[in-house]
């Protein structure tokens, strides 16, 4: 029990308490106090407990009785209801028609009761030990009766408002709280005003932080939209960043095989040659010759404009690569590599012989032990990136890789079967013969047909012999038109001598280009067995030897005029 100031110690109630000691209702000699009787001591005024502790000893019909004592200090002199015949007090709690109307609480009466209650609590606290902590007691203010008249304070004297108001977005919520207090009388008073002030300060801080967050978000969103908007406009409507002028210094740039113009621009940008790949592609779009740019090694300058880089790359002098012409033999390619890398003569030829198996040749490349050079036909004609510090094996491997790429694209294996050839190597050999015998590319398709016609077993013109001087020159490692008489050639015992051995030679006699390769795959239709070139624009083809002899005489006359 802690009601009415009872502490946590063992000290009993005040001795003047009528329930103390032997007079307590639980004691053996407790007597029912008789207020107002002859033996009762005068009692100071005591306010009735707003939360009375009813004693249920024996119930309402117990031996002590349930009648409430008469209170002579009732300021209004109210008479208690008559006692119940069984000792209790009769109360009508259900509001029957015969019940007495309840008295309405009077404000003066409530104030008197509160004053008496405070006086009694103060006396009890003086005799009881004080706890370590006791929450402050705030007397409850009686709620004034509702009155719609003009004398009501909370309507008669509203709080003044400031004449100047801030914008609704930045204003704090102080005025809203005041208006709320004016509408609700429960928020009025000193306590409500203090709570309202604290709440207004918190709302003001929250409003300030909210405004700051919104402002930061607005600035960030504006910056993001501006950045991407500028990037979109520049990428779609503006020119790409570019340097001005011809640049300075010197730098070697390697453009790998198969690189489109866009990839070339990326490489040049990474090396510092141009400012952006977009500037390079824009310049290439304005220069029609830019479409002819090929992979290779270029000598360029740093910080060049896109247009200047295009012009310099189109200049053959800027190419720092190695160009292999169509139809060159392998021995001639080896010499070019030695010269390019400043090596001793014969160095690259020795590397090709010892490293041939490690250079990436296809499986069908070595189908004959009579092949003079295993790399013949696989050093594909093109321009290659060859720096000053490159190795011969690396250069050869790059050429073989390019040949494999082209040969796979033209499906040499499948086309060899269609043409009734024994292997792709034979198809490559036909292309090399076409490249060597044909003087002009527009005649390559007819020259290829002559080769296939002479290879026919029912050939009654050459009887299966090709009779090509080019093969004899290859066997003798020479290049001349005067190969000697046919009788002397037939005594030359070499597998590449097509005057003596029927069919194709063991392998290619050079490195054919793309036109010769396509002509060997898809030759023209005709029954020609002979041909002779009169001029660059005219080649005479014949089906019989008699026709061919007439064409030879025409050729000799034209040749004499040219002298």
C-alpha positions as CSV (number, residue, x, y, z in Angstrom):
1,X,0.0,0.0,0.0
2,X,1.3,3.4,-1.0
3,X,-1.9,5.4,-1.0
4,X,-2.1,8.7,0.9
5,X,1.6,9.0,1.5
6,X,2.5,5.6,3.0
7,X,6.2,5.1,2.5
8,X,8.4,2.0,1.9
9,X,9.7,1.8,5.5
10,X,8.4,-0.1,8.5
11,X,7.1,3.0,10.4
12,X,3.3,2.6,11.2
13,X,0.7,5.1,10.4
14,X,0.3,8.3,12.4
15,X,-0.9,7.6,16.0
16,X,-3.8,9.8,15.5
17,X,-5.1,7.6,12.7
18,X,-8.2,6.0,14.0
19,X,-7.1,2.7,12.3
20,X,-3.7,2.7,14.2
21,X,-2.7,0.2,16.8
22,X,-5.3,-1.5,18.9
23,X,-8.1,0.4,17.4
24,X,-7.4,-1.0,14.0
25,X,-10.1,-3.0,12.5
26,X,-7.8,-6.0,12.4
27,X,-6.9,-5.7,16.1
28,X,-8.5,-7.7,18.8
29,X,-10.0,-4.7,20.6
30,X,-11.1,-2.6,17.7
31,X,-14.3,-0.7,18.2
32,X,-16.5,1.0,15.8
33,X,-15.9,4.7,16.1
34,X,-19.0,6.7,16.8
35,X,-18.6,10.1,15.4
36,X,-20.6,12.7,17.3
37,X,-21.2,10.4,20.4
38,X,-20.4,11.4,24.0
39,X,-17.2,9.3,24.1
40,X,-15.7,10.4,20.8
41,X,-12.9,12.8,20.7
42,X,-13.3,15.9,18.5
43,X,-12.0,15.2,15.0
44,X,-10.4,17.7,12.7
45,X,-12.2,18.3,9.4
46,X,-11.4,15.5,7.0
47,X,-12.2,15.5,3.3
48,X,-13.7,12.4,2.0
49,X,-11.3,10.3,-0.2
50,X,-12.2,10.6,-3.9
51,X,-11.2,7.0,-4.2
52,X,-12.5,5.4,-1.0
53,X,-11.2,2.1,0.2
54,X,-14.3,0.2,1.1
55,X,-14.0,-2.4,3.7
56,X,-15.4,-5.7,2.9
57,X,-15.0,-7.4,6.2
58,X,-18.0,-9.5,6.4
59,X,-19.5,-7.9,3.4
60,X,-22.4,-5.4,3.6
61,X,-24.0,-7.6,6.1
62,X,-21.0,-8.3,8.3
63,X,-20.9,-7.8,12.1
64,X,-19.4,-4.3,11.8
65,X,-22.3,-3.1,9.7
66,X,-22.1,-1.3,6.4
67,X,-23.6,2.1,7.5
68,X,-21.4,5.1,6.7
69,X,-20.9,7.4,9.6
70,X,-22.6,10.8,9.7
71,X,-20.3,13.6,8.7
72,X,-21.1,16.7,10.9
73,X,-18.7,18.8,8.8
74,X,-20.6,18.5,5.6
75,X,-20.6,22.2,4.5
76,X,-24.0,21.8,2.9
77,X,-25.7,20.0,5.6
78,X,-26.8,17.2,3.4
79,X,-28.5,14.4,5.1
80,X,-27.4,10.9,4.3
81,X,-29.9,8.6,2.9
82,X,-31.7,6.4,5.4
83,X,-30.0,3.3,6.6
84,X,-30.9,0.0,5.1
85,X,-32.7,-2.4,7.4
86,X,-29.8,-4.8,7.2
87,X,-27.3,-2.2,8.3
88,X,-26.2,-0.8,4.9
89,X,-26.9,2.4,3.2
90,X,-29.5,2.5,0.5
91,X,-28.3,4.0,-2.8
92,X,-30.1,4.0,-6.0
93,X,-27.5,3.5,-8.6
94,X,-29.8,2.7,-11.5
95,X,-31.6,6.0,-11.9
96,X,-35.1,4.8,-11.1
97,X,-37.9,7.2,-11.2
98,X,-38.1,7.3,-7.4
99,X,-34.4,7.9,-7.0
100,X,-33.3,11.2,-5.6
101,X,-31.6,13.4,-8.2
102,X,-27.8,13.6,-7.9
103,X,-26.3,16.9,-6.8
104,X,-24.2,18.6,-9.4
105,X,-20.6,19.2,-8.2
106,X,-20.0,22.8,-7.2
107,X,-16.7,24.4,-8.1
108,X,-16.3,26.0,-4.6
109,X,-17.0,22.7,-3.0
110,X,-14.3,21.0,-5.1
111,X,-11.8,23.6,-4.3
112,X,-12.5,23.2,-0.6
113,X,-12.0,19.4,-0.9
114,X,-8.8,19.8,-2.7
115,X,-7.4,22.2,-0.1
116,X,-8.3,19.8,2.7
117,X,-6.8,16.9,0.8
118,X,-3.5,18.8,0.3
119,X,-3.4,19.7,4.0
120,X,-3.9,16.1,5.1
121,X,-1.3,14.8,2.6
122,X,1.2,17.4,4.0
123,X,0.7,16.2,7.5
124,X,1.2,12.6,6.5
125,X,4.3,13.3,4.6
126,X,5.9,15.0,7.7
127,X,5.5,11.8,9.7
128,X,6.5,9.3,6.9
129,X,10.0,8.7,5.5
130,X,10.5,10.3,2.1
131,X,11.2,7.9,-0.8
132,X,14.3,8.4,-2.9
133,X,12.2,9.8,-5.7
134,X,8.7,11.1,-5.6
135,X,7.0,12.4,-8.7
136,X,5.7,15.9,-8.4
137,X,2.1,16.2,-7.5
138,X,0.0,18.5,-9.7
139,X,-3.4,19.2,-8.4
140,X,-6.0,18.6,-11.0
141,X,-7.7,21.7,-12.1
142,X,-11.4,21.4,-12.3
143,X,-12.8,21.6,-15.8
144,X,-14.9,24.7,-16.1
145,X,-18.4,24.2,-17.2
146,X,-19.1,24.8,-20.8
147,X,-20.5,28.2,-21.4
148,X,-21.3,29.8,-24.8
149,X,-21.5,33.3,-23.3
150,X,-19.2,36.1,-24.0
151,X,-17.5,35.8,-20.6
152,X,-15.6,32.7,-21.4
153,X,-11.9,33.4,-21.3
154,X,-10.8,31.1,-24.1
155,X,-13.2,32.8,-26.5
156,X,-13.1,36.3,-25.2
157,X,-9.3,36.8,-25.3
158,X,-7.7,35.0,-28.2
159,X,-4.0,35.3,-28.6
160,X,-2.8,37.9,-31.0
161,X,-1.2,36.8,-34.3
162,X,1.7,38.3,-36.1
163,X,0.6,40.5,-39.0
164,X,3.3,39.3,-41.3
165,X,3.3,35.7,-42.4
166,X,5.9,33.7,-44.1
167,X,5.4,31.6,-47.2
168,X,3.4,28.5,-46.3
169,X,6.2,26.2,-47.5
170,X,8.9,27.7,-45.2
171,X,6.7,28.8,-42.3
172,X,6.9,26.8,-39.1
173,X,3.9,25.2,-37.4
174,X,3.6,27.6,-34.5
175,X,0.6,29.4,-35.8
176,X,-1.1,26.1,-36.5
177,X,-0.6,25.1,-32.9
178,X,-2.0,28.4,-31.6
179,X,-5.1,28.0,-33.7
180,X,-5.4,24.5,-32.5
181,X,-5.2,25.7,-28.9
182,X,-7.9,28.3,-29.6
183,X,-10.2,25.7,-30.8
184,X,-9.6,23.2,-28.0
185,X,-9.9,24.6,-24.4
186,X,-8.0,21.6,-23.1
187,X,-4.8,22.9,-24.7
188,X,-5.1,26.2,-22.9
189,X,-3.2,27.1,-19.7
190,X,0.3,27.3,-18.7
191,X,1.2,23.7,-19.1
192,X,-0.3,23.5,-22.6
193,X,1.5,26.7,-23.6
194,X,4.9,25.2,-22.6
195,X,4.2,22.0,-24.4
196,X,3.1,24.0,-27.5
197,X,6.4,26.0,-27.4
198,X,8.5,22.9,-27.3
199,X,6.6,21.3,-30.0
200,X,6.9,24.5,-32.2
201,X,10.7,24.4,-31.8
202,X,10.8,20.8,-32.8
203,X,8.6,21.5,-35.8
204,X,10.7,24.5,-36.7
205,X,13.9,22.4,-36.7
206,X,12.1,19.7,-38.7
207,X,10.9,22.3,-41.2
208,X,14.4,23.6,-41.7
209,X,15.9,20.2,-42.2
210,X,13.1,19.3,-44.7
211,X,13.7,22.5,-46.6
212,X,17.5,21.8,-46.8
213,X,16.9,18.2,-48.0
214,X,14.4,19.4,-50.6
215,X,16.9,22.1,-51.8
216,X,19.7,19.6,-52.0
217,X,17.6,17.1,-54.0
218,X,16.5,19.9,-56.3
219,X,20.1,21.0,-57.0
220,X,21.2,17.4,-57.5
221,X,18.4,16.6,-59.9
222,X,19.0,19.8,-61.8
223,X,22.8,19.0,-62.1
224,X,22.1,15.4,-63.3
225,X,19.5,16.5,-65.8
226,X,21.9,19.2,-67.1
227,X,24.8,16.8,-67.4
228,X,23.0,14.1,-69.3
229,X,21.1,16.7,-71.4
230,X,24.4,18.3,-72.4
231,X,25.9,14.9,-73.2
232,X,22.9,13.9,-75.2
233,X,22.9,17.2,-77.2
234,X,26.7,17.0,-77.8
235,X,26.5,13.3,-78.9
236,X,23.6,13.9,-81.3
237,X,24.0,17.4,-82.4
238,X,27.5,18.6,-81.4
239,X,30.9,17.9,-82.8
240,X,33.1,15.4,-81.0
241,X,36.1,16.8,-79.1
242,X,39.1,17.2,-81.4
243,X,42.6,18.6,-81.5
244,X,43.6,21.3,-83.9
245,X,46.6,21.1,-86.2
246,X,49.0,18.5,-87.5
247,X,50.3,17.4,-84.1
248,X,53.9,16.9,-83.0
249,X,56.4,14.2,-82.1
250,X,56.4,10.7,-83.5
251,X,54.7,7.5,-82.5
252,X,54.2,4.1,-84.1
253,X,50.6,2.7,-84.0
254,X,49.8,-1.0,-84.7
255,X,46.3,-1.5,-86.2
256,X,45.4,-5.2,-85.9
257,X,43.8,-7.2,-88.6
258,X,40.0,-6.9,-89.0
259,X,39.8,-3.5,-87.2
260,X,37.0,-1.3,-88.5
261,X,37.3,2.5,-88.6
262,X,35.6,2.8,-85.2
263,X,38.1,0.5,-83.6
264,X,41.0,2.3,-85.3
265,X,39.7,5.5,-83.7
266,X,39.7,3.9,-80.3
267,X,43.3,2.8,-80.7
268,X,44.4,6.2,-81.8
269,X,42.6,7.9,-78.9
270,X,44.2,5.5,-76.4
271,X,47.7,6.2,-77.8
272,X,47.2,10.0,-77.6
273,X,47.2,10.6,-81.4
274,X,43.7,12.1,-81.5
275,X,41.4,13.5,-78.8
276,X,38.4,11.3,-79.4
277,X,37.4,8.4,-81.5
278,X,34.3,10.4,-82.6
279,X,36.5,13.0,-84.2
280,X,38.3,10.3,-86.2
281,X,35.0,8.7,-87.4
282,X,33.6,12.1,-88.3
283,X,36.7,12.9,-90.4
284,X,36.6,9.4,-92.0
285,X,32.9,10.1,-93.0
286,X,34.0,13.3,-94.8
287,X,36.9,11.6,-96.6
288,X,35.8,9.0,-99.1
289,X,39.4,7.5,-99.3
290,X,39.2,6.6,-95.6
291,X,37.3,3.5,-96.4
292,X,40.5,2.1,-98.0
293,X,42.5,2.2,-94.8
294,X,44.0,-1.1,-94.0
295,X,45.4,-2.7,-90.8
296,X,49.1,-2.2,-90.3
297,X,51.8,-0.2,-88.6
298,X,51.6,3.6,-89.0
299,X,54.1,6.4,-88.1
300,X,51.9,9.2,-86.8
301,X,52.2,12.2,-84.4
302,X,50.6,13.0,-81.1
303,X,47.6,15.4,-80.6
304,X,46.6,15.4,-84.2
305,X,43.2,16.4,-85.5
306,X,41.0,13.6,-86.8
307,X,41.2,14.9,-90.3
308,X,45.0,15.2,-90.1
309,X,45.3,11.6,-88.8
310,X,43.2,10.3,-91.8
311,X,45.4,12.1,-94.3
312,X,48.6,10.9,-92.8
313,X,47.4,7.3,-92.7
314,X,46.4,7.5,-96.3
315,X,49.9,8.5,-97.2
316,X,52.0,5.4,-98.1
317,X,55.0,7.0,-96.4
318,X,53.3,6.7,-93.0
319,X,52.9,2.9,-93.3
320,X,55.5,1.4,-91.0
321,X,54.5,-2.1,-92.1
322,X,55.6,-4.8,-94.4
323,X,53.7,-5.2,-97.7
324,X,53.6,-8.6,-99.5
325,X,52.6,-8.4,-103.1
326,X,50.4,-10.9,-104.7
327,X,52.3,-13.8,-106.4
328,X,55.6,-13.4,-104.5
329,X,57.4,-16.6,-103.7
330,X,58.4,-17.5,-100.1
331,X,62.1,-16.9,-100.8
332,X,61.3,-13.3,-101.8
333,X,59.2,-12.8,-98.7
334,X,62.0,-14.0,-96.5
335,X,64.3,-11.4,-98.0
336,X,61.8,-8.6,-97.3
337,X,61.6,-9.6,-93.7
338,X,65.3,-9.6,-93.3
339,X,65.6,-6.2,-94.8
340,X,62.8,-4.8,-92.7
341,X,64.2,-6.1,-89.4
342,X,67.8,-5.3,-90.4
343,X,68.8,-9.0,-90.1
344,X,71.5,-10.9,-91.9
345,X,70.4,-12.4,-95.2
346,X,69.0,-15.9,-94.9
347,X,68.0,-15.4,-91.2
348,X,64.2,-15.6,-91.8
349,X,64.6,-18.5,-94.3
350,X,66.4,-20.5,-91.6
351,X,63.7,-19.7,-89.1
352,X,60.9,-20.8,-91.6
353,X,62.6,-24.1,-92.1
354,X,63.1,-24.9,-88.5
355,X,59.9,-23.4,-87.1
356,X,57.5,-24.4,-89.9
357,X,55.5,-26.8,-87.6
358,X,55.0,-24.1,-85.0
359,X,53.7,-21.4,-87.2
360,X,50.0,-22.6,-87.3
361,X,49.8,-24.3,-90.7
362,X,46.6,-26.3,-91.4
363,X,46.6,-30.0,-91.2
364,X,46.3,-30.4,-95.0
365,X,49.4,-28.2,-95.7
366,X,52.0,-31.0,-95.6
367,X,50.4,-33.6,-97.8
368,X,53.4,-34.2,-100.0
369,X,57.1,-34.7,-99.1
370,X,58.1,-33.3,-102.4
371,X,57.0,-29.8,-101.5
372,X,59.9,-27.4,-101.9
373,X,58.9,-24.9,-99.2
374,X,56.2,-25.8,-96.6
375,X,55.2,-22.1,-96.2
376,X,54.7,-21.5,-99.9
377,X,51.1,-20.4,-100.5
378,X,50.6,-19.5,-96.8
379,X,52.4,-16.1,-96.6
380,X,49.2,-14.3,-97.6
381,X,49.7,-11.1,-99.6
382,X,48.8,-8.1,-97.4
383,X,50.4,-5.3,-95.3
384,X,51.5,-6.4,-91.9
385,X,52.5,-4.5,-88.8
386,X,56.2,-5.1,-88.3
387,X,58.0,-3.0,-85.8
388,X,61.7,-2.5,-85.6
389,X,61.9,-4.9,-82.7
390,X,59.7,-7.7,-84.1
391,X,61.0,-11.3,-84.4
392,X,61.0,-13.2,-87.8
393,X,58.9,-16.1,-86.3
394,X,56.3,-13.6,-85.1
395,X,56.0,-12.0,-88.5
396,X,55.7,-15.4,-90.3
397,X,53.1,-16.5,-87.8
398,X,51.1,-13.4,-88.5
399,X,51.1,-14.1,-92.2
400,X,50.1,-17.7,-91.8
401,X,47.2,-16.7,-89.5
402,X,45.9,-14.3,-92.1
403,X,46.1,-17.0,-94.8
404,X,44.1,-19.4,-92.6
405,X,41.5,-16.8,-92.0
406,X,41.0,-16.2,-95.8
407,X,41.1,-19.8,-96.7
408,X,38.4,-20.7,-94.1
409,X,36.2,-17.9,-95.4
410,X,36.4,-19.3,-99.0
411,X,36.0,-22.9,-97.7
412,X,38.9,-24.5,-99.6
413,X,38.1,-28.0,-98.4
414,X,34.5,-28.0,-99.6
415,X,35.3,-26.4,-102.9
416,X,38.2,-28.8,-103.6
417,X,35.7,-31.7,-103.4
418,X,33.3,-29.9,-105.8
419,X,36.1,-29.5,-108.3
420,X,37.2,-33.2,-108.0
421,X,40.5,-32.3,-106.5
422,X,42.2,-34.6,-104.0
423,X,42.9,-31.9,-101.3
424,X,42.6,-28.1,-100.6
425,X,46.4,-28.0,-101.3
426,X,45.7,-28.8,-105.0
427,X,43.1,-26.0,-105.1
428,X,45.7,-23.6,-103.6
429,X,48.2,-24.8,-106.2
430,X,45.7,-24.0,-109.1
431,X,45.3,-20.5,-107.6
432,X,49.1,-20.0,-107.6
433,X,49.4,-21.2,-111.2
434,X,46.6,-18.8,-112.2
435,X,48.4,-16.0,-110.4
436,X,51.7,-16.8,-112.1
437,X,50.5,-17.5,-115.7
438,X,47.8,-14.8,-115.9
439,X,49.2,-11.4,-116.7
440,X,46.0,-9.4,-116.0
441,X,43.4,-10.0,-113.3
442,X,40.4,-9.7,-115.6
443,X,41.8,-12.8,-117.5
444,X,42.2,-15.0,-114.3
445,X,38.9,-16.8,-114.7
446,X,39.8,-18.0,-118.2
447,X,43.3,-18.9,-117.2
448,X,42.0,-21.0,-114.4
449,X,39.7,-22.8,-116.9
450,X,42.7,-23.6,-119.1
451,X,44.4,-25.2,-116.1
452,X,41.4,-27.5,-115.4
453,X,41.0,-28.3,-119.1
454,X,44.6,-29.5,-119.3
455,X,44.2,-31.6,-116.2
456,X,41.4,-33.6,-117.9
457,X,42.4,-37.2,-118.6
458,X,40.8,-37.1,-122.1
459,X,42.9,-34.1,-123.1
460,X,44.2,-34.7,-126.6
461,X,45.9,-31.3,-126.9
462,X,48.5,-31.5,-124.1
463,X,47.7,-35.1,-123.0
464,X,47.5,-34.2,-119.3
465,X,50.6,-32.0,-119.3
466,X,50.3,-28.4,-118.1
467,X,53.4,-27.2,-120.0
468,X,53.9,-24.0,-117.9
469,X,57.1,-22.2,-117.9
470,X,56.3,-20.7,-114.5
471,X,56.7,-24.1,-112.8
472,X,60.1,-24.6,-114.4
473,X,61.2,-21.2,-113.3
474,X,60.0,-22.0,-109.8
475,X,62.0,-25.3,-109.8
476,X,65.1,-23.5,-111.0
477,X,64.5,-20.5,-108.6
478,X,64.6,-18.1,-111.6
479,X,62.2,-15.8,-113.4
480,X,62.6,-15.6,-117.2
481,X,60.6,-16.0,-120.4
482,X,63.3,-18.0,-122.1
483,X,63.2,-21.4,-120.4
484,X,64.7,-23.3,-123.4
485,X,63.4,-25.7,-126.0
486,X,60.7,-28.1,-125.1
487,X,63.0,-31.0,-125.7
488,X,65.5,-29.7,-123.3
489,X,62.8,-29.0,-120.7
490,X,61.6,-32.6,-120.9
491,X,65.0,-33.7,-119.8
492,X,64.8,-31.6,-116.7
493,X,64.0,-34.1,-113.9
494,X,62.2,-32.1,-111.3
495,X,58.7,-32.7,-109.8
496,X,57.8,-29.1,-110.6
497,X,58.6,-29.6,-114.3
498,X,55.1,-29.7,-115.8
499,X,56.7,-30.3,-119.3
500,X,57.7,-33.8,-118.0
501,X,55.3,-34.7,-115.2
502,X,51.5,-34.8,-115.8
503,X,49.1,-33.1,-113.4
504,X,49.7,-30.5,-110.8
505,X,53.1,-29.8,-109.2
506,X,53.6,-31.0,-105.6
507,X,52.5,-27.6,-104.2
508,X,52.0,-23.9,-104.8
509,X,54.6,-22.0,-106.8
510,X,53.8,-18.7,-105.1
511,X,51.4,-16.9,-102.7
512,X,48.2,-16.1,-104.7
513,X,46.0,-13.2,-103.9
514,X,42.2,-13.1,-103.4
515,X,41.3,-12.6,-107.2
516,X,43.3,-15.7,-108.2
517,X,41.9,-17.7,-105.4
518,X,38.3,-16.8,-106.3
519,X,39.1,-17.6,-110.0
520,X,40.3,-21.0,-109.1
521,X,37.2,-21.7,-107.1
522,X,34.8,-20.5,-109.8
523,X,36.5,-20.5,-113.2
524,X,34.9,-19.4,-116.5
525,X,33.2,-21.9,-118.8
526,X,35.0,-22.8,-122.1
527,X,37.1,-25.3,-123.9
528,X,40.3,-23.3,-124.1
529,X,43.7,-25.0,-123.9
530,X,45.9,-22.2,-124.9
531,X,46.3,-18.4,-124.3
532,X,48.7,-15.6,-125.1
533,X,48.6,-12.0,-123.9
534,X,48.9,-9.5,-126.8
535,X,48.5,-6.3,-124.7
536,X,47.3,-5.3,-121.2
537,X,43.8,-5.1,-122.5
538,X,43.8,-8.2,-124.8
539,X,44.5,-11.9,-124.2
540,X,43.9,-14.4,-127.0
541,X,42.6,-17.9,-126.0
542,X,42.5,-20.9,-128.3
543,X,40.9,-24.4,-128.2
544,X,43.4,-26.0,-130.6
545,X,47.1,-25.8,-131.2
546,X,46.6,-24.4,-134.7
547,X,44.6,-21.5,-133.3
548,X,47.2,-21.0,-130.8
549,X,50.0,-20.8,-133.4
550,X,48.2,-18.0,-135.2
551,X,47.8,-16.2,-131.9
552,X,51.5,-16.5,-131.3
553,X,52.4,-14.9,-134.6
554,X,50.1,-12.0,-133.7
555,X,51.9,-11.7,-130.4
556,X,55.4,-11.6,-132.1
557,X,54.3,-8.8,-134.4
558,X,53.0,-6.7,-131.5
559,X,56.1,-7.4,-129.6
560,X,58.3,-6.2,-132.5
561,X,56.3,-3.0,-132.7
562,X,56.8,-2.3,-129.1
563,X,60.6,-2.5,-129.6
